[in-house]
Amino acid sequence: MNGPEIHLSFAPELHLFVSAARRGGRTPMVTDGSSTLGHVVESLGVPLTEAGRLVVDGHDVPVSHIPRAGESVEVRAVDRPQRIPGAPLRFLLDVHLGTLARRLRLLGVDAAYTNEDPGDPALAALSAKERRVLLSRDRGLLHRRELWAGAYVYSDRPDEQLRDVLGRFAPALAPWTRCTACNGPLADADKDSVGDHLEHGTQRTYDVFAQCTRCARVYWRGAHHERLQAIVEEALRNNSAA
């Protein structure tokens, strides 16, 4: 390219996506004179889902801005909490984020997920169709144009992933109201109505049950409840402090 030269700087949160040479401050780049600033940012490795305000010579510009010679461009990180306008906040998770999906559901957050990989085009299309925020660690997937909204999950550890997503989007939490297996809503159930789903020891030991209205899975405060309760309490504590 031999078009206008601009100077770019990226927020520290975005250094993960750019080459080492572009992490130290304002670095020059020659553009082609016709590509949008959004295209330039993506060409350097940053998904637009992760780019916040684009500031040119001190003024905010849209992703459609065409860079001009000598401009100084700051690419900032997304604001936290990030507001997604136009639809209720719902998520779609790729095949590698099953634990995160179950934990979001535990907290009552609408999180669509399947352990069968439908492929990037289908995931992006479903995000657009159902207006869900696609969560992924696949940078290429987040570059797809048909996405309605998306977010990169920065950690590979479920505890950190959950804190990251909750801190970024601040969804309303309603623990113990959603099925962790299928994402359906839970309803209170009496022991007699769910007896066919229970082993004899469970029937004898527990009296309080809930059942998924979609897949009929039954829930009670079993051996794993204490661990799950700790996840819920931490999320509520962090949510109230935000």
N, C-alpha and C positions, 0 to 999 in steps of 0.2 A: 504493500500500500504506500502511496505517496501523497496522501491527502493532508488535511490539517493535523498539526500536532497538539495534543492536549496533555494535561498532567492529572494523574489519577492517584487517589489515596483511598485505602479501604479500612473500615473499622476493624479493630483487633479481632472481633468475633468472627470476621470473614476471612481471616488469614488462612484458615484451614483449606479454603477453596482455591487460593491463588498461589502462584509460584513464589518461591522464596525471594526473588528479586523484587517483587511488588509489595512486600510486607513492611518496608522500612519508611514509608512516607510517600511524598509526591514523586511519582515516577512518570517519565514521558512515554507517550504512545502515539504513534502515527495512525490515524484513522483513514477510512476510504472516502470520507466526505459525504456519504449518503446513508450509512447505517445509523440506526437509532442508538441512543445511549444505552437503552435496555439491551440491544443486541451486543454492543461492545462489552457490557458488564458480563453477560452470559458467555461471550467468547473467551473471556479470561477465567472462566470456571465457576463463577458465582451464580447459582440458580436465583432467578428473580424472586422466588419464594423467600429467600433469605436476605434480600436487599431491602432496606428500609428507605429512608428519604435519599433522594439524589440531589445533591446540592452543588450548583454550578456558580462559581464566583459569589458565594454567599446567598444564593437564591434557590429555592426549591424548583425543580423542573420535573416534568413527567418522563416516563420511560421512552416516550416517542420523540423526545428532544434530539435534534441532530447536532452533534458537537461541532463547535467552530474553533478555528485556530487560536491557541493561547489560552483556552478555557482551563480553569482549575476545577476538577470534579472530585467531590467527596461522596463515597458510597458508604452510607451508614447502615448499621444493623437495624432489624425490625424493632419497633417499640415493644416493650413488655409492660403490662399485658397487651397482646396484639388483638385488635378488634377485627372480626371478619363480618362485614356488613352484608345484608341481603338474605340471610337465612338463619334458622336456628343453628347453634354450634353443634355440629356432628362430625365424627371422624371416620376415616377409612384407613386401615392399616395394611401394609403389605405382608407377604407370607412370612417374613423374618421377624415379625414383631408380635408373636402370639402371646407372650407373657405380658407385654405392655397392654395388649387388648383386654386380656382378662382382668388386669388390675384397674383399668379405666372402667370396665363394666362393674367391678366390685364397688366402685365409688359412685355408680349410677350414671356414668357418662356414656352417651350413645356412641358405640365404637364397633363399626362393621369390620368383620375379619373372616377369612377362610384360610384353612391350612393347605388348600389346593391353590397353586399359583396360576392365576388366570392369564398372566402376561401383562407387560407394561401397558400396551394399548387399551386393554380391557379395564385395567385399574384406573387409568386416566379418564376413560369414558364414563366409568361408574362415578368417579368423583364429580364429573360435570353433570351427569344425569340426576344424581341424588343430592348435589350441592353439599358434598362432604369435604372436609380438609384431609387431604391425603398425607399420612405420616410415613416416612420412609428414610432409610439410610442409603438409598440408591440415588446418587446425584443425577444420573442420567434420566431417571424416571421423573424427577422434579423439574427437568427442563422441558418436558412435553407440553406443547402449546394447548392441548385440549383440557388440561387440568383446570378445575374451578378454583381450587386453592390448595396449597400444600405447605409442608414444613419438614425440614431435615431434622432427624433425631440424632443428636450429637454423640451420645454415648452408646456403648454396646452392653451396658449393665442395666437391668430392669429397674432397680431402685433409682438410679440417676435419670433414666429415661422418663420415668413417671414424674419426678420432680421437675424436669425440663419442660415437659408438655403442660403440666399444671401451672408452672410459673409463666410460661409463654402465653397461654390462652385463658387462664383463670376460669375454667368452666364451672358452672353450678354443680355442686356435689350433692348426691342423695344416696349415701351408702346403703347397701343391702336391698336395693330396689330393682336390680337388673340381673338377669341370668348371665353368669360368667361363661356359659357354654355357647349360647346362641344369641345373646344380646336382647332377648325378649324381656318384658316386664314381669316382675314377681308379684304374687298375691298371697295373702295369708291362707293357710290351709290347715284343717283339723286332721288329727291323727287317723281318724276312720276313713277319710276321703283319700288319703295317700297311702294307706296301709299296704296295698298291693305293690308299691314301689320300694318298700322297706324290708330289710332283714329283721329277723325276730329280735336280735339284740338291740337294734336301733329303736324298734317300737317300744321295747321295755324301758330304755334308758332316757329317751327324749320325748318331750311333749309339745314343743313349739316348732312349727314347720312353715315353710313357704314353698310355693310351686310356681314354676314358669308357666305363664299363660300361653306360650307359644310351643315349647317343646315338651312340657310336662315334667321336666326334671325337678326333683324335690331337694330342698335345702334344709339343713338344721345345724345347730351349733356343735359340730363334731370336733374331731381331734385337731383339725387345722384352724379352728376358730381363733385361737389366741394369736397365731401368726398373722392371720388376715386382719384381726382387730388392730394390731400394731400398725399395719399399713394404712388402715382407715384413719386411725388417730393421728398419725404423722401428717397425712394429707389434709385433714381438717385443721390441724394446728397451723400448718404452713399457709393454708388458704385464708384463715382468719387474720394472720399476721401480714398478709399482702396488702 
